[in-house]
Amino acid sequence: MKKSIEFEELLKRLGVSLQNPGVSEVGLARADALRAVELLRDAKIAILGGDVYLRQQDRVRPWFPNNWTVNPSLGEDRHAYLRRSWERAEAYIKEFPHPVDGEPLFVIVPAEVPGS
């Protein structure tokens, strides 16, 4: 799977391992997640969706049912789908409520790039 090198570096540098809840994903704080969306946009890689976890001090837990998915619509061209995937991810992250008892961590799921 081809991903943006900058996106991968951001995950390594600023990501929070979510091994605690038994998953192998990496979560990002809101500002870092918005930066990740920009990096994927620059690399022309769609965002399939994402999940939200809640960090409370030294504990991280899934925050269900908080997630989003972006699938191509029937008849939608690739450019329109890419744009909609980035816009949806950005809006979801920006509009997500600020909890008083913890910090949301966003897992962003980039699409595979054909031929990579």
C-alpha positions as CSV (number, residue, x, y, z in Angstrom):
1,M,0.0,0.0,0.0
2,K,1.4,3.4,-1.0
3,K,1.0,6.1,1.6
4,S,2.4,9.5,1.9
5,I,5.9,9.4,3.4
6,E,5.1,12.6,5.3
7,F,1.9,10.9,6.7
8,E,3.9,7.9,7.9
9,E,6.4,10.2,9.5
10,L,3.7,12.1,11.3
11,L,2.3,8.9,12.7
12,K,5.7,7.8,13.9
13,R,6.6,11.2,15.5
14,L,3.3,12.3,17.0
15,G,1.0,9.3,17.0
16,V,-0.3,7.6,20.1
17,S,-0.2,3.8,20.1
18,L,-3.6,2.3,20.7
19,Q,-2.2,-1.1,21.8
20,N,-3.9,-0.5,25.1
21,P,-7.4,-1.3,23.8
22,G,-6.0,-4.2,21.8
23,V,-5.6,-2.7,18.4
24,S,-2.6,-2.0,16.3
25,E,-3.7,1.5,15.2
26,V,-2.2,4.9,15.9
27,G,-4.3,7.8,17.0
28,L,-3.6,11.5,16.5
29,A,-4.6,14.5,18.6
30,R,-7.0,16.9,16.8
31,A,-4.4,19.3,15.4
32,D,-2.1,16.4,14.3
33,A,-5.1,14.6,12.6
34,L,-5.9,17.8,10.7
35,R,-2.3,17.9,9.5
36,A,-2.5,14.3,8.5
37,V,-5.6,15.1,6.3
38,E,-3.6,17.8,4.6
39,L,-0.7,15.4,4.0
40,L,-3.0,12.8,2.4
41,R,-4.7,15.6,0.3
42,D,-1.2,16.7,-0.9
43,A,-0.4,13.1,-1.8
44,K,-3.8,12.6,-3.6
45,I,-4.7,9.7,-1.3
46,A,-8.3,9.2,-0.4
47,I,-9.4,8.8,3.3
48,L,-11.7,5.8,3.7
49,G,-12.8,7.0,7.2
50,G,-11.6,6.8,10.7
51,D,-12.3,6.0,14.3
52,V,-12.2,8.0,17.5
53,Y,-10.6,6.9,20.8
54,L,-10.7,8.7,24.2
55,R,-7.5,9.3,26.1
56,Q,-8.0,9.8,29.8
57,Q,-4.7,10.3,31.6
58,D,-2.8,7.0,30.9
59,R,-5.8,5.1,29.6
60,V,-7.1,4.9,26.0
61,R,-10.4,3.4,25.1
62,P,-12.6,3.1,22.0
63,W,-15.2,5.8,21.9
64,F,-18.1,4.1,20.2
65,P,-20.0,4.7,18.0
66,N,-17.8,7.6,16.9
67,N,-16.4,6.9,13.5
68,W,-16.9,7.9,9.9
69,T,-16.8,6.2,6.5
70,V,-16.5,7.7,3.0
71,N,-17.3,5.3,0.1
72,P,-17.4,6.3,-3.5
73,S,-20.9,7.2,-4.7
74,L,-22.4,5.6,-7.8
75,G,-21.2,7.5,-10.8
76,E,-18.8,9.7,-8.8
77,D,-15.4,10.3,-10.5
78,R,-12.1,9.8,-8.7
79,H,-11.4,13.5,-8.3
80,A,-14.8,14.2,-6.7
81,Y,-14.4,11.2,-4.4
82,L,-11.0,12.3,-3.3
83,R,-12.2,15.8,-2.5
84,R,-15.2,14.5,-0.7
85,S,-13.1,12.1,1.4
86,W,-10.7,14.9,2.5
87,E,-13.5,17.3,3.2
88,R,-15.5,14.7,5.2
89,A,-12.5,13.8,7.4
90,E,-11.6,17.4,8.0
91,A,-15.1,18.4,8.9
92,Y,-15.6,15.3,11.2
93,I,-12.4,16.1,13.1
94,K,-13.0,19.8,13.4
95,E,-16.6,19.4,14.5
96,F,-16.0,16.5,16.9
97,P,-17.0,17.6,20.5
98,H,-14.3,18.5,23.0
99,P,-14.9,16.1,25.9
100,V,-14.4,17.5,29.4
101,D,-13.0,14.3,30.7
102,G,-10.3,13.4,28.1
103,E,-8.8,14.0,24.7
104,P,-10.1,12.5,21.5
105,L,-7.6,10.6,19.4
106,F,-8.4,10.2,15.7
107,V,-7.4,7.2,13.6
108,I,-7.3,8.0,9.9
109,V,-7.6,5.2,7.4
110,P,-6.1,6.0,4.1
111,A,-7.1,4.2,0.9
112,E,-4.7,1.9,-0.9
113,V,-3.4,3.3,-4.1
114,P,-3.8,1.0,-7.2
115,G,-0.5,-0.2,-8.5
116,S,1.5,0.4,-5.4
